[in-house]
Structure formats: structure tokens, C-alpha cells
């Protein structure tokens, strides 16, 4: 088997696994653990991305008010991530080079 096929399968696996994790991992689990924000750990300040993982998890589980509470940028970031993910899935699935 060629290396390109292995790489393509690896990409396909990650494209399926990453969004699946957001569906499978409950937001309550993320809330029970401390955040891993380097800005918060080093400088003791919130950065623009603080709370984004929890916000995306809440939005994916239909908790939009809670998502807005964690990070208001979720209304911009989640659609962009969804678009990028969908574009890459279509590109990998149908081998569309310029999508």
C-alpha cells in the first residue's frame, strides 16, 4: 500500500474522530476539570479563546445560552470550524482539489 493511502486514511480517521469526540464527551466532564489555557496559567488573565472548547461543546449539545456564556465568539468560530471540516471531508471523500 502506498504512503499516500495511509495518509489519506489517517486524515479521514481524524476528520471523523474529532467531531465525534465533541458529541461523545459531555460538557459536564469538561466543566469538572480545570481549563488548560496557557494564558490563564501563566499570566492569570483570560484570552479571547478562553472557554471556547466548553462553548463549542455546549453548542454541539444544543445548550446555546451556556455556549454564549462561556465564549461569545462561538457564534463565529463554530460556523467557521464546521465549514472547514465539511470542506475537508468533501475534498477527501470526492478528491476535489479546489473546494
Steps between C-alpha positions, in 0.01 A plus 500: 500500500633842413579759765240736349225251579617475861505878531154529343361238739660678793344830396163335453526346845575833663226672302252253645648470850536866597137608456387170648692580819300820545180297474615221730673699775235667716541866584471413869829309472672808355349716774629266771861539389712817514561684171830447321544858377867601500409868518300436814768278656793733430353850505190437715287674235233382262585493130247537213494121464434422866191284533482419128526122545218505753299742285530274195409196710192679634395613152544149358276368779238767434575718805536828312451738794767317695729507195447877472586531871832316461620691193301735280731436205343154466246650257791574263741216576256206488362581152856552371616170649195323359562648155869405508419149619230447237722636224782265599264200523372570149851557372624172647191301405460614143858610437394852411827692507359854498194504719 
